[in-house]
């Protein structure tokens, strides 16, 4: 998925598989069609099996048995706002992530005590050209930058 050529060491290959599993796992959650969900689910499952096989054969920890490794992988592809970025991301990924009627967590800045202000809402519109998401928060529409909006799965 990321590497066109698989001329990698076993450890490098394992890391690429983990990255690719993460992307497939995200795509199976955000793509609306059953065909796409099934495709990415099957692909993620094959990658997971291969990751576990290589790791067990070499007595290595992996993302499925080590919470810290999974947290690191999630941080690798998430911005501060939680919006995912990854290699070969396409416009469909972005549009599906900000799909209408999706539940989201929104970062609205900090309060007087320097604590983040987080509110839950629902996407009603997305402008990919302006990177603006319109969200209903407490019965009021607000336009927010994409990096302030994180999907809830």
DOZA-378103 format. One record per atom (N, C-alpha, C): x, y, z. Coordinates in nm, 3 decimals. Example, Ala and Ser with C-alpha at 12.3 -4.5 7.8 and 13.67 -1.06 7.14 Angstrom:
BEGIN
X->1.319&Y->-0.569&Z->0.780
X->1.230&Y->-0.450&Z->0.780
X->1.320&Y->-0.330&Z->0.780
X->1.285&Y->-0.225&Z->0.708
X->1.367&Y->-0.106&Z->0.714
X->1.290&Y->0.003&Z->0.787
! end
This chain:
BEGIN
X->0.083&Y->-0.119&Z->0.000
X->0.000&Y->0.000&Z->0.000
X->0.087&Y->0.125&Z->0.000
X->0.187&Y->0.133&Z->0.091
X->0.273&Y->0.251&Z->0.093
X->0.397&Y->0.230&Z->0.007
X->0.456&Y->0.113&Z->0.018
X->0.579&Y->0.084&Z->-0.054
X->0.545&Y->0.015&Z->-0.185
X->0.595&Y->0.070&Z->-0.295
X->0.573&Y->0.006&Z->-0.424
X->0.656&Y->-0.121&Z->-0.436
X->0.775&Y->-0.120&Z->-0.376
X->0.863&Y->-0.236&Z->-0.378
X->0.879&Y->-0.285&Z->-0.236
X->0.881&Y->-0.414&Z->-0.219
X->0.894&Y->-0.473&Z->-0.086
X->1.036&Y->-0.526&Z->-0.063
X->1.134&Y->-0.449&Z->-0.103
X->1.272&Y->-0.488&Z->-0.082
X->1.315&Y->-0.436&Z->0.056
X->1.258&Y->-0.496&Z->0.160
X->1.277&Y->-0.449&Z->0.296
X->1.326&Y->-0.562&Z->0.385
X->1.389&Y->-0.525&Z->0.494
X->1.424&Y->-0.625&Z->0.595
X->1.295&Y->-0.670&Z->0.662
X->1.301&Y->-0.780&Z->0.736
X->1.182&Y->-0.831&Z->0.804
X->1.124&Y->-0.728&Z->0.900
X->1.209&Y->-0.657&Z->0.973
X->1.163&Y->-0.557&Z->1.068
X->1.100&Y->-0.437&Z->0.998
X->1.162&Y->-0.391&Z->0.889
X->1.105&Y->-0.281&Z->0.811
X->0.970&Y->-0.322&Z->0.751
X->0.963&Y->-0.444&Z->0.702
X->0.838&Y->-0.496&Z->0.645
X->0.728&Y->-0.500&Z->0.750
X->0.763&Y->-0.541&Z->0.871
X->0.669&Y->-0.547&Z->0.981
X->0.614&Y->-0.407&Z->1.013
X->0.699&Y->-0.308&Z->1.016
X->0.657&Y->-0.171&Z->1.043
X->0.565&Y->-0.119&Z->0.932
X->0.596&Y->-0.149&Z->0.807
X->0.511&Y->-0.108&Z->0.695
X->0.374&Y->-0.176&Z->0.705
X->0.372&Y->-0.304&Z->0.738
X->0.246&Y->-0.376&Z->0.755
X->0.161&Y->-0.314&Z->0.866
X->0.225&Y->-0.276&Z->0.976
X->0.151&Y->-0.213&Z->1.085
X->0.089&Y->-0.080&Z->1.040
X->0.167&Y->-0.002&Z->0.967
X->0.115&Y->0.125&Z->0.914
X->-0.002&Y->0.100&Z->0.819
X->0.014&Y->0.003&Z->0.730
X->-0.091&Y->-0.029&Z->0.634
X->-0.215&Y->-0.083&Z->0.703
X->-0.197&Y->-0.164&Z->0.809
X->-0.312&Y->-0.213&Z->0.885
X->-0.390&Y->-0.095&Z->0.943
X->-0.318&Y->0.003&Z->0.998
X->-0.384&Y->0.120&Z->1.059
X->-0.470&Y->0.192&Z->0.955
X->-0.417&Y->0.213&Z->0.837
X->-0.491&Y->0.282&Z->0.731
X->-0.613&Y->0.201&Z->0.689
X->-0.597&Y->0.071&Z->0.669
X->-0.712&Y->-0.015&Z->0.632
X->-0.818&Y->-0.012&Z->0.742
X->-0.776&Y->-0.016&Z->0.866
X->-0.869&Y->-0.014&Z->0.978
X->-0.948&Y->0.117&Z->0.981
X->-0.881&Y->0.229&Z->0.954
X->-0.951&Y->0.358&Z->0.948
X->-1.048&Y->0.361&Z->0.830
X->-1.001&Y->0.319&Z->0.715
X->-1.086&Y->0.323&Z->0.595
X->-1.210&Y->0.236&Z->0.609
X->-1.198&Y->0.122&Z->0.676
X->-1.317&Y->0.037&Z->0.692
X->-1.420&Y->0.106&Z->0.781
X->-1.377&Y->0.200&Z->0.865
X->-1.469&Y->0.275&Z->0.951
X->-1.532&Y->0.394&Z->0.881
X->-1.460&Y->0.457&Z->0.789
X->-1.510&Y->0.582&Z->0.731
X->-1.576&Y->0.566&Z->0.595
X->-1.546&Y->0.460&Z->0.523
X->-1.607&Y->0.445&Z->0.390
X->-1.749&Y->0.393&Z->0.407
X->-1.845&Y->0.456&Z->0.339
X->-1.986&Y->0.421&Z->0.361
X->-2.035&Y->0.294&Z->0.292
X->-1.976&Y->0.257&Z->0.179
X->-2.031&Y->0.142&Z->0.105
X->-1.986&Y->0.010&Z->0.168
X->-2.076&Y->-0.086&Z->0.165
X->-2.047&Y->-0.219&Z->0.220
X->-1.930&Y->-0.284&Z->0.145
X->-1.926&Y->-0.264&Z->0.015
X->-1.818&Y->-0.320&Z->-0.067
X->-1.681&Y->-0.268&Z->-0.019
X->-1.671&Y->-0.137&Z->0.002
X->-1.545&Y->-0.078&Z->0.051
X->-1.513&Y->-0.126&Z->0.193
X->-1.615&Y->-0.127&Z->0.279
X->-1.594&Y->-0.173&Z->0.417
X->-1.541&Y->-0.316&Z->0.419
X->-1.602&Y->-0.403&Z->0.338
X->-1.559&Y->-0.543&Z->0.331
X->-1.416&Y->-0.554&Z->0.277
X->-1.386&Y->-0.478&Z->0.173
X->-1.252&Y->-0.481&Z->0.115
X->-1.146&Y->-0.442&Z->0.219
X->-1.168&Y->-0.329&Z->0.286
X->-1.069&Y->-0.282&Z->0.383
X->-1.065&Y->-0.370&Z->0.508
X->-1.178&Y->-0.428&Z->0.544
X->-1.180&Y->-0.520&Z->0.657
X->-1.098&Y->-0.645&Z->0.625
X->-1.119&Y->-0.701&Z->0.506
X->-1.042&Y->-0.820&Z->0.465
X->-0.894&Y->-0.789&Z->0.455
X->-0.862&Y->-0.674&Z->0.398
X->-0.722&Y->-0.635&Z->0.386
X->-0.658&Y->-0.616&Z->0.524
X->-0.730&Y->-0.551&Z->0.614
X->-0.678&Y->-0.531&Z->0.750
X->-0.657&Y->-0.664&Z->0.821
X->-0.750&Y->-0.757&Z->0.804
X->-0.737&Y->-0.888&Z->0.868
X->-0.617&Y->-0.966&Z->0.815
X->-0.594&Y->-0.959&Z->0.683
X->-0.477&Y->-1.027&Z->0.626
X->-0.347&Y->-0.967&Z->0.679
X->-0.342&Y->-0.835&Z->0.688
X->-0.223&Y->-0.768&Z->0.740
X->-0.202&Y->-0.802&Z->0.888
X->-0.312&Y->-0.806&Z->0.964
X->-0.303&Y->-0.842&Z->1.106
X->-0.246&Y->-0.982&Z->1.122
X->-0.295&Y->-1.076&Z->1.043
X->-0.245&Y->-1.215&Z->1.050
X->-0.095&Y->-1.220&Z->1.020
X->-0.055&Y->-1.147&Z->0.918
X->0.087&Y->-1.146&Z->0.878
X->0.173&Y->-1.081&Z->0.987
X->0.124&Y->-0.972&Z->1.047
X->0.197&Y->-0.905&Z->1.155
X->0.217&Y->-1.001&Z->1.272
X->0.110&Y->-1.068&Z->1.312
X->0.118&Y->-1.161&Z->1.425
X->0.210&Y->-1.277&Z->1.392
X->0.200&Y->-1.329&Z->1.271
X->0.285&Y->-1.442&Z->1.228
X->0.433&Y->-1.405&Z->1.234
X->0.470&Y->-1.292&Z->1.177
X->0.611&Y->-1.249&Z->1.176
X->0.659&Y->-1.222&Z->1.317
X->0.576&Y->-1.156&Z->1.397
X->0.615&Y->-1.120&Z->1.534
X->0.634&Y->-1.243&Z->1.620
X->0.541&Y->-1.337&Z->1.611
X->0.554&Y->-1.459&Z->1.692
X->0.671&Y->-1.545&Z->1.648
X->0.695&Y->-1.551&Z->1.518
X->0.807&Y->-1.630&Z->1.466
X->0.940&Y->-1.575&Z->1.517
X->0.945&Y->-1.441&Z->1.536
X->1.070&Y->-1.376&Z->1.579
X->1.066&Y->-1.331&Z->1.724
X->0.963&Y->-1.373&Z->1.796
X->0.947&Y->-1.339&Z->1.938
X->0.957&Y->-1.188&Z->1.961
X->0.876&Y->-1.113&Z->1.883
X->0.874&Y->-0.967&Z->1.891
X->0.737&Y->-0.919&Z->1.938
X->0.734&Y->-0.809&Z->2.012
X->0.603&Y->-0.752&Z->2.045
X->0.542&Y->-0.692&Z->1.917
X->0.411&Y->-0.676&Z->1.917
X->0.343&Y->-0.616&Z->1.802
X->0.228&Y->-0.530&Z->1.851
X->0.168&Y->-0.455&Z->1.761
X->0.065&Y->-0.359&Z->1.798
X->-0.059&Y->-0.423&Z->1.860
X->-0.080&Y->-0.551&Z->1.840
X->-0.199&Y->-0.617&Z->1.892
X->-0.179&Y->-0.675&Z->2.031
X->-0.055&Y->-0.681&Z->2.078
X->-0.031&Y->-0.730&Z->2.214
X->0.047&Y->-0.630&Z->2.299
X->0.066&Y->-0.509&Z->2.247
X->0.140&Y->-0.408&Z->2.320
X->0.067&Y->-0.273&Z->2.306
X->0.001&Y->-0.232&Z->2.414
X->-0.080&Y->-0.109&Z->2.410
X->0.004&Y->0.014&Z->2.377
X->0.126&Y->0.020&Z->2.424
X->0.212&Y->0.135&Z->2.396
X->0.246&Y->0.145&Z->2.249
X->0.270&Y->0.031&Z->2.185
X->0.298&Y->0.032&Z->2.041
X->0.175&Y->0.078&Z->1.963
X->0.055&Y->0.037&Z->2.005
X->-0.067&Y->0.079&Z->1.937
X->-0.088&Y->0.230&Z->1.957
X->-0.062&Y->0.280&Z->2.077
X->-0.074&Y->0.424&Z->2.102
X->0.023&Y->0.502&Z->2.015
X->0.146&Y->0.452&Z->2.002
X->0.246&Y->0.519&Z->1.917
X->0.200&Y->0.521&Z->1.772
X->0.142&Y->0.412&Z->1.726
X->0.093&Y->0.405&Z->1.588
X->-0.021&Y->0.504&Z->1.567
X->-0.112&Y->0.512&Z->1.663
X->-0.222&Y->0.609&Z->1.653
X->-0.170&Y->0.752&Z->1.651
X->-0.071&Y->0.781&Z->1.735
X->-0.012&Y->0.916&Z->1.738
X->0.059&Y->0.949&Z->1.607
X->0.119&Y->0.849&Z->1.547
X->0.195&Y->0.868&Z->1.423
X->0.109&Y->0.928&Z->1.312
X->-0.018&Y->0.887&Z->1.306
X->-0.104&Y->0.930&Z->1.197
X->-0.207&Y->1.034&Z->1.237
X->-0.206&Y->1.077&Z->1.362
X->-0.304&Y->1.175&Z->1.408
X->-0.237&Y->1.309&Z->1.434
X->-0.304&Y->1.415&Z->1.391
X->-0.254&Y->1.548&Z->1.422
X->-0.296&Y->1.582&Z->1.564
X->-0.260&Y->1.700&Z->1.611
X->-0.298&Y->1.741&Z->1.746
X->-0.449&Y->1.742&Z->1.764
X->-0.522&Y->1.773&Z->1.660
X->-0.667&Y->1.774&Z->1.668
X->-0.729&Y->1.637&Z->1.649
X->-0.649&Y->1.539&Z->1.611
X->-0.702&Y->1.405&Z->1.591
X->-0.731&Y->1.372&Z->1.446
X->-0.721&Y->1.469&Z->1.357
X->-0.746&Y->1.447&Z->1.216
X->-0.634&Y->1.360&Z->1.160
X->-0.666&Y->1.244&Z->1.100
X->-0.560&Y->1.154&Z->1.055
X->-0.492&Y->1.201&Z->0.927
X->-0.363&Y->1.183&Z->0.921
X->-0.286&Y->1.208&Z->0.799
X->-0.195&Y->1.087&Z->0.779
X->-0.189&Y->1.039&Z->0.657
X->-0.107&Y->0.922&Z->0.629
X->-0.065&Y->0.924&Z->0.483
X->0.039&Y->0.848&Z->0.448
X->0.087&Y->0.845&Z->0.309
X->-0.023&Y->0.798&Z->0.213
X->-0.023&Y->0.855&Z->0.096
X->-0.116&Y->0.821&Z->-0.011
X->-0.262&Y->0.845&Z->0.028
X->-0.283&Y->0.939&Z->0.119
X->-0.419&Y->0.978&Z->0.154
X->-0.481&Y->1.044&Z->0.033
X->-0.608&Y->1.015&Z->0.006
X->-0.670&Y->1.074&Z->-0.111
X->-0.792&Y->1.157&Z->-0.072
X->-0.849&Y->1.223&Z->-0.170
X->-0.964&Y->1.311&Z->-0.145
X->-1.083&Y->1.232&Z->-0.090
X->-1.102&Y->1.109&Z->-0.136
X->-1.211&Y->1.026&Z->-0.083
X->-1.194&Y->0.999&Z->0.065
X->-1.071&Y->0.976&Z->0.109
X->-1.045&Y->0.954&Z->0.251
X->-1.090&Y->1.075&Z->0.333
X->-1.053&Y->1.192&Z->0.285
X->-1.086&Y->1.316&Z->0.357
X->-1.237&Y->1.339&Z->0.355
X->-1.299&Y->1.324&Z->0.239
X->-1.444&Y->1.344&Z->0.229
X->-1.521&Y->1.245&Z->0.317
X->-1.477&Y->1.121&Z->0.319
X->-1.545&Y->1.021&Z->0.401
X->-1.522&Y->1.043&Z->0.550
X->-1.404&Y->1.091&Z->0.585
X->-1.378&Y->1.120&Z->0.726
X->-1.473&Y->1.229&Z->0.777
X->-1.499&Y->1.329&Z->0.694
X->-1.586&Y->1.440&Z->0.732
X->-1.726&Y->1.424&Z->0.671
X->-1.775&Y->1.301&Z->0.665
X->-1.904&Y->1.271&Z->0.606
X->-2.018&Y->1.332&Z->0.688
X->-2.117&Y->1.380&Z->0.616
X->-2.236&Y->1.439&Z->0.678
X->-2.299&Y->1.339&Z->0.777
X->-2.346&Y->1.391&Z->0.889
X->-2.413&Y->1.316&Z->0.997
X->-2.317&Y->1.233&Z->1.083
X->-2.186&Y->1.251&Z->1.065
X->-2.090&Y->1.181&Z->1.151
X->-2.081&Y->1.251&Z->1.286
X->-2.072&Y->1.171&Z->1.392
X->-2.051&Y->1.226&Z->1.525
X->-1.906&Y->1.267&Z->1.539
X->-1.883&Y->1.383&Z->1.599
X->-1.748&Y->1.435&Z->1.612
X->-1.725&Y->1.498&Z->1.750
X->-1.598&Y->1.504&Z->1.785
X->-1.551&Y->1.574&Z->1.904
X->-1.480&Y->1.698&Z->1.852
X->-1.514&Y->1.815&Z->1.908
X->-1.461&Y->1.940&Z->1.857
X->-1.380&Y->2.013&Z->1.964
X->-1.262&Y->2.056&Z->1.927
X->-1.177&Y->2.136&Z->2.014
X->-1.205&Y->2.283&Z->1.983
X->-1.249&Y->2.356&Z->2.086
X->-1.290&Y->2.495&Z->2.066
X->-1.196&Y->2.596&Z->2.132
X->-1.078&Y->2.552&Z->2.172
X->-0.983&Y->2.642&Z->2.238
X->-0.966&Y->2.605&Z->2.384
X->-0.922&Y->2.703&Z->2.462
X->-0.896&Y->2.680&Z->2.604
X->-0.979&Y->2.775&Z->2.688
X->-1.017&Y->2.730&Z->2.808
X->-1.088&Y->2.819&Z->2.900
X->-0.989&Y->2.901&Z->2.982
X->-1.038&Y->2.976&Z->3.079
X->-0.953&Y->3.063&Z->3.160
X->-0.848&Y->2.986&Z->3.241
X->-0.878&Y->2.860&Z->3.274
X->-0.782&Y->2.777&Z->3.350
X->-0.688&Y->2.699&Z->3.259
X->-0.686&Y->2.736&Z->3.130
X->-0.601&Y->2.670&Z->3.030
X->-0.639&Y->2.523&Z->3.007
X->-0.763&Y->2.488&Z->3.033
X->-0.812&Y->2.353&Z->3.005
X->-0.883&Y->2.355&Z->2.870
X->-0.866&Y->2.249&Z->2.789
X->-0.930&Y->2.247&Z->2.657
X->-1.082&Y->2.246&Z->2.667
X->-1.144&Y->2.318&Z->2.576
X->-1.290&Y->2.318&Z->2.565
X->-1.326&Y->2.219&Z->2.454
X->-1.392&Y->2.110&Z->2.492
X->-1.429&Y->2.004&Z->2.399
X->-1.581&Y->1.992&Z->2.399
X->-1.640&Y->1.989&Z->2.281
X->-1.784&Y->1.968&Z->2.268
X->-1.809&Y->1.860&Z->2.164
X->-1.923&Y->1.794&Z->2.182
X->-1.964&Y->1.687&Z->2.091
X->-2.066&Y->1.744&Z->1.993
X->-2.056&Y->1.705&Z->1.867
X->-2.150&Y->1.755&Z->1.768
X->-2.169&Y->1.657&Z->1.654
X->-2.235&Y->1.705&Z->1.549
X->-2.263&Y->1.624&Z->1.431
X->-2.232&Y->1.710&Z->1.308
X->-2.161&Y->1.651&Z->1.212
X->-2.125&Y->1.722&Z->1.089
X->-2.250&Y->1.743&Z->1.004
X->-2.267&Y->1.867&Z->0.956
X->-2.377&Y->1.894&Z->0.864
X->-2.327&Y->1.936&Z->0.726
X->-2.198&Y->1.977&Z->0.718
X->-2.142&Y->2.015&Z->0.589
X->-1.990&Y->2.015&Z->0.598
X->-1.926&Y->1.999&Z->0.482
X->-1.780&Y->2.000&Z->0.475
X->-1.738&Y->2.066&Z->0.346
X->-1.649&Y->2.164&Z->0.355
X->-1.594&Y->2.232&Z->0.238
X->-1.446&Y->2.195&Z->0.228
X->-1.415&Y->2.102&Z->0.138
X->-1.278&Y->2.051&Z->0.125
X->-1.183&Y->2.161&Z->0.076
X->-1.232&Y->2.254&Z->-0.003
X->-1.145&Y->2.361&Z->-0.056
X->-1.102&Y->2.459&Z->0.052
X->-1.187&Y->2.482&Z->0.149
X->-1.156&Y->2.576&Z->0.257
X->-1.110&Y->2.507&Z->0.385
X->-1.116&Y->2.372&Z->0.387
X->-1.085&Y->2.294&Z->0.508
X->-1.173&Y->2.336&Z->0.625
X->-1.301&Y->2.356&Z->0.596
X->-1.397&Y->2.399&Z->0.698
X->-1.504&Y->2.291&Z->0.714
X->-1.533&Y->2.257&Z->0.838
X->-1.638&Y->2.163&Z->0.870
X->-1.747&Y->2.239&Z->0.945
X->-1.871&Y->2.227&Z->0.900
X->-1.982&Y->2.288&Z->0.972
X->-2.044&Y->2.181&Z->1.061
X->-2.050&Y->2.213&Z->1.190
X->-2.092&Y->2.116&Z->1.291
X->-2.207&Y->2.176&Z->1.372
X->-2.304&Y->2.093&Z->1.407
X->-2.409&Y->2.136&Z->1.499
X->-2.359&Y->2.106&Z->1.640
X->-2.344&Y->2.212&Z->1.718
X->-2.303&Y->2.202&Z->1.858
X->-2.411&Y->2.270&Z->1.943
X->-2.474&Y->2.192&Z->2.027
X->-2.577&Y->2.246&Z->2.116
X->-2.680&Y->2.330&Z->2.038
X->-2.735&Y->2.271&Z->1.933
X->-2.840&Y->2.332&Z->1.849
X->-2.794&Y->2.457&Z->1.774
X->-2.665&Y->2.477&Z->1.762
X->-2.611&Y->2.593&Z->1.691
X->-2.507&Y->2.545&Z->1.591
X->-2.513&Y->2.596&Z->1.468
X->-2.414&Y->2.561&Z->1.367
X->-2.287&Y->2.641&Z->1.388
X->-2.173&Y->2.573&Z->1.380
X->-2.044&Y->2.640&Z->1.389
X->-1.953&Y->2.590&Z->1.279
X->-1.879&Y->2.682&Z->1.218
X->-1.777&Y->2.643&Z->1.120
X->-1.645&Y->2.631&Z->1.192
X->-1.580&Y->2.517&Z->1.175
X->-1.453&Y->2.490&Z->1.242
X->-1.350&Y->2.444&Z->1.140
X->-1.224&Y->2.470&Z->1.168
X->-1.117&Y->2.416&Z->1.086
X->-1.112&Y->2.265&Z->1.102
X->-1.073&Y->2.196&Z->0.998
X->-1.071&Y->2.051&Z->1.000
X->-0.988&Y->1.993&Z->1.114
X->-0.876&Y->2.058&Z->1.147
X->-0.789&Y->2.002&Z->1.250
X->-0.844&Y->2.018&Z->1.391
X->-0.962&Y->2.081&Z->1.404
X->-1.029&Y->2.093&Z->1.534
X->-1.139&Y->1.990&Z->1.551
X->-1.161&Y->1.908&Z->1.449
X->-1.273&Y->1.814&Z->1.448
X->-1.220&Y->1.672&Z->1.435
X->-1.263&Y->1.584&Z->1.527
X->-1.219&Y->1.446&Z->1.529
X->-1.341&Y->1.355&Z->1.527
X->-1.343&Y->1.260&Z->1.433
X->-1.455&Y->1.166&Z->1.427
X->-1.460&Y->1.079&Z->1.551
X->-1.580&Y->1.043&Z->1.591
X->-1.603&Y->0.949&Z->1.700
X->-1.642&Y->0.817&Z->1.637
X->-1.569&Y->0.711&Z->1.670
X->-1.598&Y->0.579&Z->1.614
X->-1.653&Y->0.487&Z->1.720
! end
